């Protein structure tokens, strides 16, 4: 590779690639929390259903999707490692036990649906049912705790902002899960979920307000919170919440699902905006200082530009193949 | 409390050793599943549908356990080897990210269709999903082995100072990523995966064929197990001899690029010429078991074999001994015996393949009880050989994490406490051994349940026993 070649001369097309990858990183995180979020939500709701047929429906609803959804977490890890390796090393090294908590929760809820269906007996299914519910609630809580700690630059595992973000995320995945299940189910189950959805939405909004207030009061991020971009994202959240509620009332289920997804992107957007231009406040690293050098960054950019459209195509084919409510006898 | 460096190494070793079982099964099964799906769609024969459905169940369980165990590995680079991640991230992170984006995404999304979608999607889309899943599993190995081969034979990089740390930066991407080690690793690994699955198939098939044809035990759908045995044997006949051939070429490459590892594989301490290659090696004293020295080992050796191996065919060639390298040595006993055992297994598989092939040719495949027993006993040995191969690869380059660039003690997260490292080590020992047992238990249940009924009978084969019409009626759409 010669000096000044197309990949070494400077950022591709003069793009602000550090910012682009910062944006991509949080886009991937939000997509993971939206897609796997509804899997977590379904897992949490699994704990509220006693009827065996309903439980089977819940498992069948996420059966074909959750593997693909979880890969967004792998891509998030890969993106962070490839573009901001110092941040990758700092974050997971610093939040050592918390990272393993997240992984343990993901192991439990990832195995549970597959194992649940392997045997018919009650004791086996009761335990795997618990693992599914426990993992599905613990995973978003720990993920929220992780993101909250990251945002406020905490070096300890448990902080007030972290715990609040964790609880907020749990409420949000339930909103997400209800919206998804209302697309994938029929009859009484679908009707029951409507009320659960309203309660979860209310819990989410209250939790979000408390969390933002706590962060504004207890951390130096208070001034950043007054910025127009944060205000715009909060306004977007309120609009999406209203749209979600209205769509649920009118039984526009796909619109309700889409707006629930929008809430996740808005929440992650708030985190990204509050963080920028820093990317690892605890270590004082900014986006510009943590980014890898020009050559690998340009290569990764070309790779991502080619691959992301393909990934969207895979997901389109997958969701198209299993559109509409779960049919009898489907699933695991 | 265990020392954080040791605990991190043990933890990574444990999680890798357990994890590798599942990708080996997925990668090895992928070509079979593509073939079975193709034949099912093309010929409509029930046997292919049964084969596809049975092995898809095993694939699905392997994939799930592989996903949850592999997720941990990705993040362990950050949690336990933060110094390595910081230093090598610019080179190492890219392949890992591309594995996720290019391979894992493809595999995981189309697996949903492949496992759940046979009745929902068209034949063409179903076939596409089988190919996509297979391609995804193999592409995963491409990126992981690109990353790993760079750690074995690093090139195309420079060290620069950034944010107060010495870090690797890429200067020549083609040298770094089209690493000369990569093709050997990839061919050897993929062939080993197919060979391992061939052994599993042949072993399981032999078990039922033995009970039916030798013991005269009635086995339902014995044709399914006969087909399984035959597919396993065909694949073994192709892969077992190849594994020996490119294993040999791979060893030459190791000699050229990692002479210290090669010396450990052969337990050559003093630089010497005309070094024999021991096919069977027995230590003359117990000490030699733990500290093997090629000179003090009694065995059936090919004179000049190791020299010949290392040098493209010169039995007089000199092999550089371990003592000529400065600094700590790899644990020679582990590397030497793992390598011996792997090679011995490789030759055993060739023998097994030819034996089975010969009996088949003579029309005695279904009656030869001794062959069946040998195949049954060899069911897990392919996976064992893969594990041993990785032990040679990874332990053989110690004390280096990145050969000649970074030592293992420098790679571990600096402020990691003994408490944290010990806690997760114990936790993972329990969880991973539990996962492995659970996996074997579930696979055992799938095998005992036997092949699924052909599609036209499937409706009455449902767990609840209700015919499909009744089930459909109970599910009348009632929107709220």
Boltz contact constraints between the chains, C-beta under 6 A:
constraints:
  - contact:
      token1: [A, 1]
      token2: [B, 172]
      max_distance: 6.0
  - contact:
      token1: [A, 63]
      token2: [B, 116]
      max_distance: 6.0
  - contact:
      token1: [A, 64]
      token2: [B, 112]
      max_distance: 6.0
  - contact:
      token1: [A, 64]
      token2: [B, 116]
      max_distance: 6.0
  - contact:
      token1: [A, 65]
      token2: [B, 112]
      max_distance: 6.0
  - contact:
      token1: [A, 67]
      token2: [B, 108]
      max_distance: 6.0
  - contact:
      token1: [A, 67]
      token2: [B, 111]
      max_distance: 6.0
  - contact:
      token1: [A, 68]
      token2: [B, 108]
      max_distance: 6.0
  - contact:
      token1: [A, 68]
      token2: [B, 109]
      max_distance: 6.0
  - contact:
      token1: [A, 68]
      token2: [B, 112]
      max_distance: 6.0
  - contact:
      token1: [A, 71]
      token2: [B, 104]
      max_distance: 6.0
  - contact:
      token1: [A, 71]
      token2: [B, 105]
      max_distance: 6.0
  - contact:
      token1: [A, 71]
      token2: [B, 108]
      max_distance: 6.0
  - contact:
      token1: [A, 74]
      token2: [B, 100]
      max_distance: 6.0
  - contact:
      token1: [A, 74]
      token2: [B, 104]
      max_distance: 6.0
  - contact:
      token1: [A, 75]
      token2: [B, 100]
      max_distance: 6.0
  - contact:
      token1: [A, 75]
      token2: [B, 101]
      max_distance: 6.0
  - contact:
      token1: [A, 77]
      token2: [B, 74]
      max_distance: 6.0
  - contact:
      token1: [A, 78]
      token2: [B, 96]
      max_distance: 6.0
  - contact:
      token1: [A, 78]
      token2: [B, 97]
      max_distance: 6.0
  - contact:
      token1: [A, 78]
      token2: [B, 100]
      max_distance: 6.0
  - contact:
      token1: [A, 79]
      token2: [B, 97]
      max_distance: 6.0
  - contact:
      token1: [A, 81]
      token2: [B, 89]
      max_distance: 6.0
  - contact:
      token1: [A, 81]
      token2: [B, 93]
      max_distance: 6.0
  - contact:
      token1: [A, 81]
      token2: [B, 96]
      max_distance: 6.0
  - contact:
      token1: [A, 82]
      token2: [B, 93]
      max_distance: 6.0
  - contact:
      token1: [A, 82]
      token2: [B, 94]
      max_distance: 6.0
  - contact:
      token1: [A, 82]
      token2: [B, 97]
      max_distance: 6.0
  - contact:
      token1: [A, 85]
      token2: [B, 85]
      max_distance: 6.0
  - contact:
      token1: [A, 85]
      token2: [B, 86]
      max_distance: 6.0
  - contact:
      token1: [A, 85]
      token2: [B, 89]
      max_distance: 6.0
  - contact:
      token1: [A, 85]
      token2: [B, 93]
      max_distance: 6.0
  - contact:
      token1: [A, 86]
      token2: [B, 86]
      max_distance: 6.0
  - contact:
      token1: [A, 86]
      token2: [B, 163]
      max_distance: 6.0
  - contact:
      token1: [A, 88]
      token2: [B, 78]
      max_distance: 6.0
  - contact:
      token1: [A, 88]
      token2: [B, 85]
      max_distance: 6.0
  - contact:
      token1: [A, 89]
      token2: [B, 78]
      max_distance: 6.0
  - contact:
      token1: [A, 89]
      token2: [B, 82]
      max_distance: 6.0
  - contact:
      token1: [A, 89]
      token2: [B, 85]
      max_distance: 6.0
  - contact:
      token1: [A, 89]
      token2: [B, 86]
      max_distance: 6.0
  - contact:
      token1: [A, 92]
      token2: [B, 75]
      max_distance: 6.0
  - contact:
      token1: [A, 92]
      token2: [B, 78]
      max_distance: 6.0
  - contact:
      token1: [A, 92]
      token2: [B, 79]
      max_distance: 6.0
  - contact:
      token1: [A, 93]
      token2: [B, 82]
      max_distance: 6.0
  - contact:
      token1: [A, 93]
      token2: [B, 413]
      max_distance: 6.0
  - contact:
      token1: [A, 96]
      token2: [B, 79]
      max_distance: 6.0
  - contact:
      token1: [A, 96]
      token2: [B, 420]
      max_distance: 6.0
  - contact:
      token1: [A, 97]
      token2: [B, 420]
      max_distance: 6.0
  - contact:
      token1: [A, 99]
      token2: [B, 75]
      max_distance: 6.0
  - contact:
      token1: [A, 99]
      token2: [B, 79]
      max_distance: 6.0
  - contact:
      token1: [A, 100]
      token2: [B, 424]
      max_distance: 6.0
  - contact:
      token1: [A, 103]
      token2: [B, 72]
      max_distance: 6.0
  - contact:
      token1: [A, 107]
      token2: [B, 68]
      max_distance: 6.0
  - contact:
      token1: [A, 110]
      token2: [B, 68]
      max_distance: 6.0
  - contact:
      token1: [A, 114]
      token2: [B, 64]
      max_distance: 6.0
  - contact:
      token1: [A, 118]
      token2: [B, 442]
      max_distance: 6.0
  - contact:
      token1: [A, 186]
      token2: [B, 477]
      max_distance: 6.0
  - contact:
      token1: [A, 187]
      token2: [B, 478]
      max_distance: 6.0
  - contact:
      token1: [A, 190]
      token2: [B, 480]
      max_distance: 6.0
  - contact:
      token1: [A, 191]
      token2: [B, 480]
      max_distance: 6.0
  - contact:
      token1: [A, 292]
      token2: [B, 90]
      max_distance: 6.0
  - contact:
      token1: [A, 293]
      token2: [B, 169]
      max_distance: 6.0
  - contact:
      token1: [A, 295]
      token2: [B, 170]
      max_distance: 6.0
  - contact:
      token1: [A, 296]
      token2: [B, 90]
      max_distance: 6.0
  - contact:
      token1: [A, 296]
      token2: [B, 94]
      max_distance: 6.0
  - contact:
      token1: [A, 296]
      token2: [B, 170]
      max_distance: 6.0
  - contact:
      token1: [A, 300]
      token2: [B, 94]
      max_distance: 6.0
  - contact:
      token1: [A, 303]
      token2: [B, 98]
      max_distance: 6.0
  - contact:
      token1: [A, 307]
      token2: [B, 101]
      max_distance: 6.0
  - contact:
      token1: [A, 307]
      token2: [B, 102]
      max_distance: 6.0
  - contact:
      token1: [A, 311]
      token2: [B, 105]
      max_distance: 6.0
  - contact:
      token1: [A, 314]
      token2: [B, 109]
      max_distance: 6.0
  - contact:
      token1: [A, 318]
      token2: [B, 109]
      max_distance: 6.0
  - contact:
      token1: [A, 318]
      token2: [B, 112]
      max_distance: 6.0
  - contact:
      token1: [A, 321]
      token2: [B, 113]
      max_distance: 6.0
  - contact:
      token1: [A, 321]
      token2: [B, 117]
      max_distance: 6.0
  - contact:
      token1: [A, 321]
      token2: [B, 120]
      max_distance: 6.0
  - contact:
      token1: [A, 321]
      token2: [B, 121]
      max_distance: 6.0
  - contact:
      token1: [A, 328]
      token2: [B, 471]
      max_distance: 6.0
  - contact:
      token1: [A, 328]
      token2: [B, 472]
      max_distance: 6.0
  - contact:
      token1: [A, 328]
      token2: [B, 475]
      max_distance: 6.0
  - contact:
      token1: [A, 329]
      token2: [B, 471]
      max_distance: 6.0
